[in-house]
Amino acid sequence: MGKVRPSYIKNTARRLLELYPDKFTTDFNQNKKLISELTNITSKRVRNRVAGYITRLVKLRQREEAQQ
C-alpha cells in the first residue's frame, strides 16, 4: 500500500512546483528551508510533509526524464 497524503498537502506541493519548478531538488532539507521562505506555513509537520511530497515528485520527474 502506498502512503496516503491529504489533498491539501498534494495541492500545495503541486502549486509550489508549478510556481518554482527550478528551485526544488531531491534534497529534503533544502526543500524544507525553501518552503519556509516561500510560504507562510507555520506548522512544522505540514511543512515537512509538503517538503517530502515535493522531494518525491522531483525524484519521479527525474526518473521519467532519464528513461526518455
mmCIF file as Biopython writes it, N, C-alpha, C and O atoms, coordinates in Angstrom:
data_model
#
loop_
_atom_site.group_PDB
_atom_site.id
_atom_site.type_symbol
_atom_site.label_atom_id
_atom_site.label_alt_id
_atom_site.label_comp_id
_atom_site.label_asym_id
_atom_site.label_entity_id
_atom_site.label_seq_id
_atom_site.pdbx_PDB_ins_code
_atom_site.Cartn_x
_atom_site.Cartn_y
_atom_site.Cartn_z
_atom_site.occupancy
_atom_site.B_iso_or_equiv
_atom_site.auth_seq_id
_atom_site.auth_asym_id
_atom_site.pdbx_PDB_model_num
ATOM 1   N N  . MET A ? 1  ? 0.836  -1.176 0.000   1.0 0.0 1  A 1 
ATOM 2   C CA . MET A ? 1  ? 0.000  0.000  0.000   1.0 0.0 1  A 1 
ATOM 3   C C  . MET A ? 1  ? 0.882  1.241  0.000   1.0 0.0 1  A 1 
ATOM 4   O O  . MET A ? 1  ? 1.935  1.281  0.636   1.0 0.0 1  A 1 
ATOM 5   N N  . GLY A ? 2  ? 0.426  2.241  -0.724  1.0 0.0 2  A 1 
ATOM 6   C CA . GLY A ? 2  ? 1.175  3.490  -0.794  1.0 0.0 2  A 1 
ATOM 7   C C  . GLY A ? 2  ? 0.888  4.386  0.396   1.0 0.0 2  A 1 
ATOM 8   O O  . GLY A ? 2  ? -0.022 4.135  1.185   1.0 0.0 2  A 1 
ATOM 9   N N  . LYS A ? 3  ? 1.676  5.418  0.501   1.0 0.0 3  A 1 
ATOM 10  C CA . LYS A ? 3  ? 1.466  6.389  1.567   1.0 0.0 3  A 1 
ATOM 11  C C  . LYS A ? 3  ? 0.319  7.309  1.167   1.0 0.0 3  A 1 
ATOM 12  O O  . LYS A ? 3  ? 0.239  7.767  0.027   1.0 0.0 3  A 1 
ATOM 13  N N  . VAL A ? 4  ? -0.547 7.567  2.108   1.0 0.0 4  A 1 
ATOM 14  C CA . VAL A ? 4  ? -1.706 8.405  1.846   1.0 0.0 4  A 1 
ATOM 15  C C  . VAL A ? 4  ? -1.418 9.803  2.383   1.0 0.0 4  A 1 
ATOM 16  O O  . VAL A ? 4  ? -1.025 9.972  3.537   1.0 0.0 4  A 1 
ATOM 17  N N  . ARG A ? 5  ? -1.619 10.791 1.534   1.0 0.0 5  A 1 
ATOM 18  C CA . ARG A ? 5  ? -1.426 12.183 1.937   1.0 0.0 5  A 1 
ATOM 19  C C  . ARG A ? 5  ? -2.732 12.936 1.720   1.0 0.0 5  A 1 
ATOM 20  O O  . ARG A ? 5  ? -3.450 12.680 0.753   1.0 0.0 5  A 1 
ATOM 21  N N  . PRO A ? 6  ? -3.037 13.859 2.616   1.0 0.0 6  A 1 
ATOM 22  C CA . PRO A ? 6  ? -4.244 14.668 2.423   1.0 0.0 6  A 1 
ATOM 23  C C  . PRO A ? 6  ? -4.140 15.511 1.157   1.0 0.0 6  A 1 
ATOM 24  O O  . PRO A ? 6  ? -3.044 15.821 0.691   1.0 0.0 6  A 1 
ATOM 25  N N  . SER A ? 7  ? -5.277 15.871 0.617   1.0 0.0 7  A 1 
ATOM 26  C CA . SER A ? 7  ? -5.284 16.619 -0.640  1.0 0.0 7  A 1 
ATOM 27  C C  . SER A ? 7  ? -4.655 17.998 -0.485  1.0 0.0 7  A 1 
ATOM 28  O O  . SER A ? 7  ? -4.078 18.511 -1.443  1.0 0.0 7  A 1 
ATOM 29  N N  . TYR A ? 8  ? -4.750 18.616 0.699   1.0 0.0 8  A 1 
ATOM 30  C CA . TYR A ? 8  ? -4.161 19.950 0.850   1.0 0.0 8  A 1 
ATOM 31  C C  . TYR A ? 8  ? -2.638 19.892 0.793   1.0 0.0 8  A 1 
ATOM 32  O O  . TYR A ? 8  ? -2.004 20.865 0.384   1.0 0.0 8  A 1 
ATOM 33  N N  . ILE A ? 9  ? -2.042 18.776 1.193   1.0 0.0 9  A 1 
ATOM 34  C CA . ILE A ? 9  ? -0.590 18.602 1.078   1.0 0.0 9  A 1 
ATOM 35  C C  . ILE A ? 9  ? -0.222 18.491 -0.405  1.0 0.0 9  A 1 
ATOM 36  O O  . ILE A ? 9  ? 0.703  19.152 -0.877  1.0 0.0 9  A 1 
ATOM 37  N N  . LYS A ? 10 ? -0.952 17.656 -1.122  1.0 0.0 10 A 1 
ATOM 38  C CA . LYS A ? 10 ? -0.672 17.447 -2.545  1.0 0.0 10 A 1 
ATOM 39  C C  . LYS A ? 10 ? -0.897 18.724 -3.348  1.0 0.0 10 A 1 
ATOM 40  O O  . LYS A ? 10 ? -0.078 19.077 -4.197  1.0 0.0 10 A 1 
ATOM 41  N N  . ASN A ? 11 ? -1.999 19.414 -3.086  1.0 0.0 11 A 1 
ATOM 42  C CA . ASN A ? 11 ? -2.303 20.641 -3.830  1.0 0.0 11 A 1 
ATOM 43  C C  . ASN A ? 11 ? -1.251 21.714 -3.589  1.0 0.0 11 A 1 
ATOM 44  O O  . ASN A ? 11 ? -0.821 22.390 -4.523  1.0 0.0 11 A 1 
ATOM 45  N N  . THR A ? 12 ? -0.837 21.868 -2.341  1.0 0.0 12 A 1 
ATOM 46  C CA . THR A ? 12 ? 0.184  22.867 -2.012  1.0 0.0 12 A 1 
ATOM 47  C C  . THR A ? 12 ? 1.495  22.530 -2.693  1.0 0.0 12 A 1 
ATOM 48  O O  . THR A ? 12 ? 2.147  23.407 -3.258  1.0 0.0 12 A 1 
ATOM 49  N N  . ALA A ? 13 ? 1.885  21.268 -2.643  1.0 0.0 13 A 1 
ATOM 50  C CA . ALA A ? 13 ? 3.152  20.844 -3.254  1.0 0.0 13 A 1 
ATOM 51  C C  . ALA A ? 13 ? 3.122  21.044 -4.765  1.0 0.0 13 A 1 
ATOM 52  O O  . ALA A ? 13 ? 4.086  21.545 -5.344  1.0 0.0 13 A 1 
ATOM 53  N N  . ARG A ? 14 ? 2.037  20.661 -5.397  1.0 0.0 14 A 1 
ATOM 54  C CA . ARG A ? 14 ? 1.942  20.815 -6.855  1.0 0.0 14 A 1 
ATOM 55  C C  . ARG A ? 14 ? 1.963  22.281 -7.265  1.0 0.0 14 A 1 
ATOM 56  O O  . ARG A ? 14 ? 2.593  22.644 -8.258  1.0 0.0 14 A 1 
ATOM 57  N N  . ARG A ? 15 ? 1.272  23.123 -6.500  1.0 0.0 15 A 1 
ATOM 58  C CA . ARG A ? 15 ? 1.248  24.551 -6.824  1.0 0.0 15 A 1 
ATOM 59  C C  . ARG A ? 15 ? 2.641  25.161 -6.672  1.0 0.0 15 A 1 
ATOM 60  O O  . ARG A ? 15 ? 3.055  25.967 -7.506  1.0 0.0 15 A 1 
ATOM 61  N N  . LEU A ? 16 ? 3.366  24.786 -5.616  1.0 0.0 16 A 1 
ATOM 62  C CA . LEU A ? 16 ? 4.723  25.302 -5.427  1.0 0.0 16 A 1 
ATOM 63  C C  . LEU A ? 16 ? 5.637  24.845 -6.557  1.0 0.0 16 A 1 
ATOM 64  O O  . LEU A ? 16 ? 6.479  25.613 -7.024  1.0 0.0 16 A 1 
ATOM 65  N N  . LEU A ? 17 ? 5.477  23.604 -6.998  1.0 0.0 17 A 1 
ATOM 66  C CA . LEU A ? 17 ? 6.295  23.112 -8.105  1.0 0.0 17 A 1 
ATOM 67  C C  . LEU A ? 17 ? 5.964  23.823 -9.416  1.0 0.0 17 A 1 
ATOM 68  O O  . LEU A ? 17 ? 6.847  24.026 -10.250 1.0 0.0 17 A 1 
ATOM 69  N N  . GLU A ? 18 ? 4.711  24.198 -9.602  1.0 0.0 18 A 1 
ATOM 70  C CA . GLU A ? 18 ? 4.342  24.954 -10.805 1.0 0.0 18 A 1 
ATOM 71  C C  . GLU A ? 18 ? 4.951  26.354 -10.777 1.0 0.0 18 A 1 
ATOM 72  O O  . GLU A ? 18 ? 5.438  26.846 -11.794 1.0 0.0 18 A 1 
ATOM 73  N N  . LEU A ? 19 ? 4.919  26.989 -9.609  1.0 0.0 19 A 1 
ATOM 74  C CA . LEU A ? 19 ? 5.409  28.358 -9.497  1.0 0.0 19 A 1 
ATOM 75  C C  . LEU A ? 19 ? 6.931  28.440 -9.504  1.0 0.0 19 A 1 
ATOM 76  O O  . LEU A ? 19 ? 7.501  29.373 -10.070 1.0 0.0 19 A 1 
ATOM 77  N N  . TYR A ? 20 ? 7.589  27.470 -8.878  1.0 0.0 20 A 1 
ATOM 78  C CA . TYR A ? 20 ? 9.050  27.489 -8.747  1.0 0.0 20 A 1 
ATOM 79  C C  . TYR A ? 20 ? 9.639  26.146 -9.181  1.0 0.0 20 A 1 
ATOM 80  O O  . TYR A ? 20 ? 10.171 25.418 -8.343  1.0 0.0 20 A 1 
ATOM 81  N N  . PRO A ? 21 ? 9.557  25.803 -10.452 1.0 0.0 21 A 1 
ATOM 82  C CA . PRO A ? 21 ? 9.986  24.458 -10.880 1.0 0.0 21 A 1 
ATOM 83  C C  . PRO A ? 21 ? 11.482 24.210 -10.753 1.0 0.0 21 A 1 
ATOM 84  O O  . PRO A ? 21 ? 11.899 23.068 -10.562 1.0 0.0 21 A 1 
ATOM 85  N N  . ASP A ? 22 ? 12.303 25.260 -10.856 1.0 0.0 22 A 1 
ATOM 86  C CA . ASP A ? 22 ? 13.751 25.063 -10.834 1.0 0.0 22 A 1 
ATOM 87  C C  . ASP A ? 22 ? 14.362 25.186 -9.446  1.0 0.0 22 A 1 
ATOM 88  O O  . ASP A ? 22 ? 15.536 24.866 -9.264  1.0 0.0 22 A 1 
ATOM 89  N N  . LYS A ? 23 ? 13.603 25.635 -8.477  1.0 0.0 23 A 1 
ATOM 90  C CA . LYS A ? 23 ? 14.167 25.847 -7.143  1.0 0.0 23 A 1 
ATOM 91  C C  . LYS A ? 23 ? 14.256 24.566 -6.322  1.0 0.0 23 A 1 
ATOM 92  O O  . LYS A ? 23 ? 15.154 24.434 -5.490  1.0 0.0 23 A 1 
ATOM 93  N N  . PHE A ? 24 ? 13.354 23.631 -6.535  1.0 0.0 24 A 1 
ATOM 94  C CA . PHE A ? 24 ? 13.301 22.437 -5.695  1.0 0.0 24 A 1 
ATOM 95  C C  . PHE A ? 24 ? 14.200 21.339 -6.244  1.0 0.0 24 A 1 
ATOM 96  O O  . PHE A ? 24 ? 14.351 21.183 -7.456  1.0 0.0 24 A 1 
ATOM 97  N N  . THR A ? 25 ? 14.801 20.571 -5.316  1.0 0.0 25 A 1 
ATOM 98  C CA . THR A ? 25 ? 15.718 19.496 -5.683  1.0 0.0 25 A 1 
ATOM 99  C C  . THR A ? 25 ? 15.285 18.208 -4.997  1.0 0.0 25 A 1 
ATOM 100 O O  . THR A ? 25 ? 14.204 18.139 -4.411  1.0 0.0 25 A 1 
ATOM 101 N N  . THR A ? 26 ? 16.134 17.191 -5.075  1.0 0.0 26 A 1 
ATOM 102 C CA . THR A ? 26 ? 15.849 15.924 -4.409  1.0 0.0 26 A 1 
ATOM 103 C C  . THR A ? 26 ? 16.317 15.932 -2.957  1.0 0.0 26 A 1 
ATOM 104 O O  . THR A ? 26 ? 16.202 14.918 -2.268  1.0 0.0 26 A 1 
ATOM 105 N N  . ASP A ? 27 ? 16.841 17.058 -2.485  1.0 0.0 27 A 1 
ATOM 106 C CA . ASP A ? 27 ? 17.309 17.174 -1.105  1.0 0.0 27 A 1 
ATOM 107 C C  . ASP A ? 27 ? 16.166 17.664 -0.216  1.0 0.0 27 A 1 
ATOM 108 O O  . ASP A ? 27 ? 15.700 18.795 -0.354  1.0 0.0 27 A 1 
ATOM 109 N N  . PHE A ? 28 ? 15.725 16.801 0.692   1.0 0.0 28 A 1 
ATOM 110 C CA . PHE A ? 28 ? 14.591 17.113 1.562   1.0 0.0 28 A 1 
ATOM 111 C C  . PHE A ? 28 ? 14.856 18.350 2.415   1.0 0.0 28 A 1 
ATOM 112 O O  . PHE A ? 28 ? 13.995 19.224 2.522   1.0 0.0 28 A 1 
ATOM 113 N N  . ASN A ? 29 ? 16.039 18.432 3.024   1.0 0.0 29 A 1 
ATOM 114 C CA . ASN A ? 29 ? 16.334 19.551 3.926   1.0 0.0 29 A 1 
ATOM 115 C C  . ASN A ? 29 ? 16.356 20.889 3.197   1.0 0.0 29 A 1 
ATOM 116 O O  . ASN A ? 29 ? 15.898 21.898 3.733   1.0 0.0 29 A 1 
ATOM 117 N N  . GLN A ? 30 ? 16.876 20.899 2.003   1.0 0.0 30 A 1 
ATOM 118 C CA . GLN A ? 30 ? 16.887 22.137 1.217   1.0 0.0 30 A 1 
ATOM 119 C C  . GLN A ? 30 ? 15.460 22.534 0.841   1.0 0.0 30 A 1 
ATOM 120 O O  . GLN A ? 30 ? 15.105 23.711 0.900   1.0 0.0 30 A 1 
ATOM 121 N N  . ASN A ? 31 ? 14.652 21.561 0.460   1.0 0.0 31 A 1 
ATOM 122 C CA . ASN A ? 31 ? 13.257 21.839 0.116   1.0 0.0 31 A 1 
ATOM 123 C C  . ASN A ? 31 ? 12.495 22.373 1.327   1.0 0.0 31 A 1 
ATOM 124 O O  . ASN A ? 31 ? 11.653 23.262 1.201   1.0 0.0 31 A 1 
ATOM 125 N N  . LYS A ? 32 ? 12.799 21.825 2.491   1.0 0.0 32 A 1 
ATOM 126 C CA . LYS A ? 32 ? 12.151 22.262 3.721   1.0 0.0 32 A 1 
ATOM 127 C C  . LYS A ? 32 ? 12.443 23.743 3.990   1.0 0.0 32 A 1 
ATOM 128 O O  . LYS A ? 32 ? 11.546 24.496 4.368   1.0 0.0 32 A 1 
ATOM 129 N N  . LYS A ? 33 ? 13.686 24.150 3.795   1.0 0.0 33 A 1 
ATOM 130 C CA . LYS A ? 33 ? 14.060 25.555 4.001   1.0 0.0 33 A 1 
ATOM 131 C C  . LYS A ? 33 ? 13.389 26.458 2.972   1.0 0.0 33 A 1 
ATOM 132 O O  . LYS A ? 33 ? 12.931 27.553 3.299   1.0 0.0 33 A 1 
ATOM 133 N N  . LEU A ? 34 ? 13.335 25.991 1.724   1.0 0.0 34 A 1 
ATOM 134 C CA . LEU A ? 34 ? 12.680 26.780 0.677   1.0 0.0 34 A 1 
ATOM 135 C C  . LEU A ? 34 ? 11.204 27.001 0.985   1.0 0.0 34 A 1 
ATOM 136 O O  . LEU A ? 34 ? 10.680 28.097 0.785   1.0 0.0 34 A 1 
ATOM 137 N N  . ILE A ? 35 ? 10.543 25.968 1.467   1.0 0.0 35 A 1 
ATOM 138 C CA . ILE A ? 35 ? 9.119  26.084 1.781   1.0 0.0 35 A 1 
ATOM 139 C C  . ILE A ? 35 ? 8.909  27.096 2.897   1.0 0.0 35 A 1 
ATOM 140 O O  . ILE A ? 35 ? 7.951  27.868 2.864   1.0 0.0 35 A 1 
ATOM 141 N N  . SER A ? 36 ? 9.797  27.097 3.884   1.0 0.0 36 A 1 
ATOM 142 C CA . SER A ? 36 ? 9.691  28.079 4.963   1.0 0.0 36 A 1 
ATOM 143 C C  . SER A ? 36 ? 9.826  29.500 4.432   1.0 0.0 36 A 1 
ATOM 144 O O  . SER A ? 36 ? 9.156  30.412 4.916   1.0 0.0 36 A 1 
ATOM 145 N N  . GLU A ? 37 ? 10.691 29.691 3.438   1.0 0.0 37 A 1 
ATOM 146 C CA . GLU A ? 37 ? 10.900 31.020 2.869   1.0 0.0 37 A 1 
ATOM 147 C C  . GLU A ? 37 ? 9.759  31.436 1.939   1.0 0.0 37 A 1 
ATOM 148 O O  . GLU A ? 37 ? 9.361  32.601 1.927   1.0 0.0 37 A 1 
ATOM 149 N N  . LEU A ? 38 ? 9.235  30.489 1.163   1.0 0.0 38 A 1 
ATOM 150 C CA . LEU A ? 38 ? 8.270  30.821 0.114   1.0 0.0 38 A 1 
ATOM 151 C C  . LEU A ? 38 ? 6.825  30.862 0.588   1.0 0.0 38 A 1 
ATOM 152 O O  . LEU A ? 38 ? 5.981  31.473 -0.066  1.0 0.0 38 A 1 
ATOM 153 N N  . THR A ? 39 ? 6.527  30.225 1.709   1.0 0.0 39 A 1 
ATOM 154 C CA . THR A ? 39 ? 5.134  30.142 2.161   1.0 0.0 39 A 1 
ATOM 155 C C  . THR A ? 39 ? 5.005  30.667 3.579   1.0 0.0 39 A 1 
ATOM 156 O O  . THR A ? 39 ? 5.992  31.034 4.216   1.0 0.0 39 A 1 
ATOM 157 N N  . ASN A ? 40 ? 3.791  30.694 4.054   1.0 0.0 40 A 1 
ATOM 158 C CA . ASN A ? 40 ? 3.529  31.095 5.433   1.0 0.0 40 A 1 
ATOM 159 C C  . ASN A ? 40 ? 3.070  29.900 6.264   1.0 0.0 40 A 1 
ATOM 160 O O  . ASN A ? 40 ? 2.317  30.068 7.224   1.0 0.0 40 A 1 
ATOM 161 N N  . ILE A ? 41 ? 3.508  28.715 5.913   1.0 0.0 41 A 1 
ATOM 162 C CA . ILE A ? 41 ? 3.163  27.513 6.669   1.0 0.0 41 A 1 
ATOM 163 C C  . ILE A ? 41 ? 3.889  27.576 8.003   1.0 0.0 41 A 1 
ATOM 164 O O  . ILE A ? 41 ? 5.118  27.635 8.044   1.0 0.0 41 A 1 
ATOM 165 N N  . THR A ? 42 ? 3.133  27.565 9.092   1.0 0.0 42 A 1 
ATOM 166 C CA . THR A ? 42 ? 3.743  27.673 10.412  1.0 0.0 42 A 1 
ATOM 167 C C  . THR A ? 42 ? 3.912  26.319 11.082  1.0 0.0 42 A 1 
ATOM 168 O O  . THR A ? 42 ? 4.759  26.160 11.961  1.0 0.0 42 A 1 
ATOM 169 N N  . SER A ? 43 ? 3.120  25.356 10.675  1.0 0.0 43 A 1 
ATOM 170 C CA . SER A ? 43 ? 3.183  24.035 11.282  1.0 0.0 43 A 1 
ATOM 171 C C  . SER A ? 43 ? 4.388  23.259 10.754  1.0 0.0 43 A 1 
ATOM 172 O O  . SER A ? 43 ? 4.563  23.103 9.545   1.0 0.0 43 A 1 
ATOM 173 N N  . LYS A ? 44 ? 5.202  22.783 11.670  1.0 0.0 44 A 1 
ATOM 174 C CA . LYS A ? 44 ? 6.392  22.015 11.300  1.0 0.0 44 A 1 
ATOM 175 C C  . LYS A ? 44 ? 5.998  20.725 10.578  1.0 0.0 44 A 1 
ATOM 176 O O  . LYS A ? 44 ? 6.637  20.332 9.601   1.0 0.0 44 A 1 
ATOM 177 N N  . ARG A ? 45 ? 4.964  20.085 11.056  1.0 0.0 45 A 1 
ATOM 178 C CA . ARG A ? 45 ? 4.537  18.816 10.466  1.0 0.0 45 A 1 
ATOM 179 C C  . ARG A ? 45 ? 4.030  19.001 9.035   1.0 0.0 45 A 1 
ATOM 180 O O  . ARG A ? 45 ? 4.376  18.218 8.150   1.0 0.0 45 A 1 
ATOM 181 N N  . VAL A ? 46 ? 3.227  20.015 8.808   1.0 0.0 46 A 1 
ATOM 182 C CA . VAL A ? 46 ? 2.701  20.268 7.461   1.0 0.0 46 A 1 
ATOM 183 C C  . VAL A ? 46 ? 3.839  20.640 6.524   1.0 0.0 46 A 1 
ATOM 184 O O  . VAL A ? 46 ? 3.894  20.161 5.391   1.0 0.0 46 A 1 
ATOM 185 N N  . ARG A ? 47 ? 4.756  21.500 6.993   1.0 0.0 47 A 1 
ATOM 186 C CA . ARG A ? 47 ? 5.903  21.895 6.170   1.0 0.0 47 A 1 
ATOM 187 C C  . ARG A ? 47 ? 6.721  20.677 5.763   1.0 0.0 47 A 1 
ATOM 188 O O  . ARG A ? 47 ? 7.111  20.553 4.602   1.0 0.0 47 A 1 
ATOM 189 N N  . ASN A ? 48 ? 6.984  19.781 6.705   1.0 0.0 48 A 1 
ATOM 190 C CA . ASN A ? 48 ? 7.778  18.595 6.410   1.0 0.0 48 A 1 
ATOM 191 C C  . ASN A ? 48 ? 7.057  17.657 5.451   1.0 0.0 48 A 1 
ATOM 192 O O  . ASN A ? 48 ? 7.691  17.039 4.595   1.0 0.0 48 A 1 
ATOM 193 N N  . ARG A ? 49 ? 5.748  17.546 5.583   1.0 0.0 49 A 1 
ATOM 194 C CA . ARG A ? 49 ? 5.001  16.668 4.686   1.0 0.0 49 A 1 
ATOM 195 C C  . ARG A ? 49 ? 4.974  17.224 3.266   1.0 0.0 49 A 1 
ATOM 196 O O  . ARG A ? 49 ? 5.084  16.473 2.298   1.0 0.0 49 A 1 
ATOM 197 N N  . VAL A ? 50 ? 4.827  18.540 3.146   1.0 0.0 50 A 1 
ATOM 198 C CA . VAL A ? 50 ? 4.863  19.172 1.822   1.0 0.0 50 A 1 
ATOM 199 C C  . VAL A ? 50 ? 6.249  19.002 1.215   1.0 0.0 50 A 1 
ATOM 200 O O  . VAL A ? 50 ? 6.376  18.683 0.033   1.0 0.0 50 A 1 
ATOM 201 N N  . ALA A ? 51 ? 7.289  19.215 2.017   1.0 0.0 51 A 1 
ATOM 202 C CA . ALA A ? 51 ? 8.664  19.066 1.522   1.0 0.0 51 A 1 
ATOM 203 C C  . ALA A ? 51 ? 8.925  17.632 1.082   1.0 0.0 51 A 1 
ATOM 204 O O  . ALA A ? 51 ? 9.575  17.410 0.061   1.0 0.0 51 A 1 
ATOM 205 N N  . GLY A ? 52 ? 8.435  16.670 1.828   1.0 0.0 52 A 1 
ATOM 206 C CA . GLY A ? 52 ? 8.613  15.268 1.461   1.0 0.0 52 A 1 
ATOM 207 C C  . GLY A ? 52 ? 7.912  14.926 0.163   1.0 0.0 52 A 1 
ATOM 208 O O  . GLY A ? 52 ? 8.456  14.195 -0.665  1.0 0.0 52 A 1 
ATOM 209 N N  . TYR A ? 53 ? 6.716  15.447 -0.022  1.0 0.0 53 A 1 
ATOM 210 C CA . TYR A ? 53 ? 5.981  15.163 -1.251  1.0 0.0 53 A 1 
ATOM 211 C C  . TYR A ? 53 ? 6.632  15.846 -2.447  1.0 0.0 53 A 1 
ATOM 212 O O  . TYR A ? 53 ? 6.681  15.273 -3.535  1.0 0.0 53 A 1 
ATOM 213 N N  . ILE A ? 54 ? 7.129  17.061 -2.257  1.0 0.0 54 A 1 
ATOM 214 C CA . ILE A ? 54 ? 7.840  17.746 -3.341  1.0 0.0 54 A 1 
ATOM 215 C C  . ILE A ? 54 ? 9.089  16.965 -3.716  1.0 0.0 54 A 1 
ATOM 216 O O  . ILE A ? 54 ? 9.387  16.799 -4.898  1.0 0.0 54 A 1 
ATOM 217 N N  . THR A ? 55 ? 9.821  16.485 -2.718  1.0 0.0 55 A 1 
ATOM 218 C CA . THR A ? 55 ? 11.022 15.692 -2.979  1.0 0.0 55 A 1 
ATOM 219 C C  . THR A ? 55 ? 10.671 14.456 -3.792  1.0 0.0 55 A 1 
ATOM 220 O O  . THR A ? 55 ? 11.381 14.098 -4.732  1.0 0.0 55 A 1 
ATOM 221 N N  . ARG A ? 56 ? 9.586  13.816 -3.432  1.0 0.0 56 A 1 
ATOM 222 C CA . ARG A ? 56 ? 9.146  12.626 -4.164  1.0 0.0 56 A 1 
ATOM 223 C C  . ARG A ? 56 ? 8.775  12.966 -5.610  1.0 0.0 56 A 1 
ATOM 224 O O  . ARG A ? 56 ? 9.143  12.237 -6.532  1.0 0.0 56 A 1 
ATOM 225 N N  . LEU A ? 57 ? 8.060  14.054 -5.808  1.0 0.0 57 A 1 
ATOM 226 C CA . LEU A ? 57 ? 7.661  14.446 -7.159  1.0 0.0 57 A 1 
ATOM 227 C C  . LEU A ? 57 ? 8.871  14.797 -8.021  1.0 0.0 57 A 1 
ATOM 228 O O  . LEU A ? 57 ? 8.909  14.467 -9.206  1.0 0.0 57 A 1 
ATOM 229 N N  . VAL A ? 58 ? 9.857  15.466 -7.426  1.0 0.0 58 A 1 
ATOM 230 C CA . VAL A ? 58 ? 11.061 15.825 -8.179  1.0 0.0 58 A 1 
ATOM 231 C C  . VAL A ? 58 ? 11.822 14.566 -8.580  1.0 0.0 58 A 1 
ATOM 232 O O  . VAL A ? 58 ? 12.321 14.472 -9.701  1.0 0.0 58 A 1 
ATOM 233 N N  . LYS A ? 59 ? 11.912 13.601 -7.670  1.0 0.0 59 A 1 
ATOM 234 C CA . LYS A ? 59 ? 12.604 12.345 -7.985  1.0 0.0 59 A 1 
ATOM 235 C C  . LYS A ? 59 ? 11.880 11.592 -9.099  1.0 0.0 59 A 1 
ATOM 236 O O  . LYS A ? 59 ? 12.517 11.048 -10.001 1.0 0.0 59 A 1 
ATOM 237 N N  . LEU A ? 60 ? 10.550 11.564 -9.035  1.0 0.0 60 A 1 
ATOM 238 C CA . LEU A ? 60 ? 9.773  10.901 -10.086 1.0 0.0 60 A 1 
ATOM 239 C C  . LEU A ? 60 ? 9.980  11.584 -11.432 1.0 0.0 60 A 1 
ATOM 240 O O  . LEU A ? 60 ? 10.118 10.916 -12.457 1.0 0.0 60 A 1 
ATOM 241 N N  . ARG A ? 61 ? 10.002 12.904 -11.430 1.0 0.0 61 A 1 
ATOM 242 C CA . ARG A ? 61 ? 10.207 13.660 -12.664 1.0 0.0 61 A 1 
ATOM 243 C C  . ARG A ? 61 ? 11.580 13.354 -13.262 1.0 0.0 61 A 1 
ATOM 244 O O  . ARG A ? 61 ? 11.713 13.204 -14.477 1.0 0.0 61 A 1 
ATOM 245 N N  . GLN A ? 62 ? 12.598 13.263 -12.407 1.0 0.0 62 A 1 
ATOM 246 C CA . GLN A ? 62 ? 13.949 12.968 -12.890 1.0 0.0 62 A 1 
ATOM 247 C C  . GLN A ? 62 ? 14.037 11.555 -13.462 1.0 0.0 62 A 1 
ATOM 248 O O  . GLN A ? 62 ? 14.708 11.331 -14.469 1.0 0.0 62 A 1 
ATOM 249 N N  . ARG A ? 63 ? 13.363 10.607 -12.824 1.0 0.0 63 A 1 
ATOM 250 C CA . ARG A ? 63 ? 13.364 9.232  -13.343 1.0 0.0 63 A 1 
ATOM 251 C C  . ARG A ? 63 ? 12.695 9.163  -14.705 1.0 0.0 63 A 1 
ATOM 252 O O  . ARG A ? 63 ? 13.173 8.465  -15.598 1.0 0.0 63 A 1 
ATOM 253 N N  . GLU A ? 64 ? 11.586 9.886  -14.872 1.0 0.0 64 A 1 
ATOM 254 C CA . GLU A ? 64 ? 10.887 9.893  -16.154 1.0 0.0 64 A 1 
ATOM 255 C C  . GLU A ? 64 ? 11.756 10.504 -17.244 1.0 0.0 64 A 1 
ATOM 256 O O  . GLU A ? 64 ? 11.774 10.010 -18.372 1.0 0.0 64 A 1 
ATOM 257 N N  . GLU A ? 65 ? 12.471 11.568 -16.922 1.0 0.0 65 A 1 
ATOM 258 C CA . GLU A ? 65 ? 13.348 12.203 -17.905 1.0 0.0 65 A 1 
ATOM 259 C C  . GLU A ? 65 ? 14.517 11.296 -18.265 1.0 0.0 65 A 1 
ATOM 260 O O  . GLU A ? 65 ? 14.966 11.290 -19.411 1.0 0.0 65 A 1 
ATOM 261 N N  . ALA A ? 66 ? 15.009 10.537 -17.304 1.0 0.0 66 A 1 
ATOM 262 C CA . ALA A ? 66 ? 16.138 9.640  -17.555 1.0 0.0 66 A 1 
ATOM 263 C C  . ALA A ? 66 ? 15.725 8.475  -18.456 1.0 0.0 66 A 1 
ATOM 264 O O  . ALA A ? 66 ? 16.536 7.985  -19.242 1.0 0.0 66 A 1 
ATOM 265 N N  . GLN A ? 67 ? 14.485 8.034  -18.349 1.0 0.0 67 A 1 
ATOM 266 C CA . GLN A ? 67 ? 14.013 6.914  -19.164 1.0 0.0 67 A 1 
ATOM 267 C C  . GLN A ? 67 ? 13.791 7.331  -20.612 1.0 0.0 67 A 1 
ATOM 268 O O  . GLN A ? 67 ? 13.870 6.493  -21.510 1.0 0.0 67 A 1 
ATOM 269 N N  . GLN A ? 68 ? 13.521 8.583  -20.850 1.0 0.0 68 A 1 
ATOM 270 C CA . GLN A ? 68 ? 13.225 9.040  -22.214 1.0 0.0 68 A 1 
ATOM 271 C C  . GLN A ? 68 ? 14.447 9.322  -22.976 1.0 0.0 68 A 1 
ATOM 272 O O  . GLN A ? 68 ? 14.371 9.715  -24.140 1.0 0.0 68 A 1 
#
